[in-house]
Amino acid sequence: MMDKFERWELERMYRDGYGPTAIADELGVSINTIKSYIRRHPSMKNATHCLYCGKTFSQTKGCKVKKFCCDRCRSAYWNYKYRKGGNPDGKGRPQA
């Protein structure tokens, strides 16, 4: 049984891209517990990160895979990456 803090850490680590094995090792919980928690919470399975701002959003089943949370992020990402030749992360222009 996981406490509230462990569940919060599990969700944070999973959204940051850690796999079930790495999460289990870090939290000291059985890997089967981690896998069953992810399986029982479908909102975590469909979570994706925006390429521009990093916000987590859900994918719609049966539709094209989304890469951005909104049109503003999509436009900002492509404008900065291709028109201005900078860093697509939106964290400032790289120094020459």
N, C-alpha and C positions, 0 to 999 in steps of 0.2 A: 504494500500500500504506500503510495507516494503522498507526501504532504503538499500543501499549497505552493511552497517555494520550489520544490522539485518539479512540479507540473509547469510552473512559470518558466523555470530554467530550461526544461525540456522543449517547450514551445519556442523559446527564444533561440536555442541552439539549432533546432530543426529548421527554423526560418532563415538562420544564418548559413545554412548549407551543410551542417554536420549530419552524418549518417547515424543510424540507430546504434551501431557498435561504438562509435566515438562518444555518443551521448551516454550510453550505458557505462562505459569506462569512467567518464568524467563524474557522473552522479553516483556511481557505486550501486546501480540498480540493475536487475536482470535485463538482458537484452529482449527477452520475450515480453516483459512488462512494457518496455519502450515501444516495441512493435505493436502490441495490442492497443496501447493508448493512441498511437497514430492511426491505427485502423478504425478505432471507435470514434474518432473525431474527424469526420470527412472534411471539415473546413481547413484542417491542416494539410491534407493531401493535395488539395487543389490550390494551395497558396503559391503565389508567384510574386517576385519582386520587380518593381518598376526599374527599368534600366537607367532612368535619370535621377529620380529622387529616392529610390530604395523602399518606397512604401509597399506594403504587402496588400495584394488584392487577389480575388478568386477568379479562376477560369470558369467559363461557361461550357458545360459538357456538350459536345457536338458542334461547337463553333471553332473558328480559327483561333489559334493560340495568340493571346495578347502579350505584348512586351512592355506596355506602358499603362499606367493607371488612368491617365486622362489625355486629352488632346493637347493640352498645354505642355505636359511633359514630353510628349512625342515630338511636338514641333520644336521645343527648346533643344532637345537632344540632337535632332537632325540638323537644325540650323547651326548649332555650335560645332558639331562634329564636321560637317561638310562645307558649310559656307564660311565659317570663320577659322577653320583649321585648328581648333583647340582641343582641349580635353573634354570628352563627352560627359564626364562626371559632374560638370557644372560647378566645380570647386575652384575655378579661376584658370586663367590662361597659363600654359607652361612658359617658363622663362627661356629666352633664346640664348 
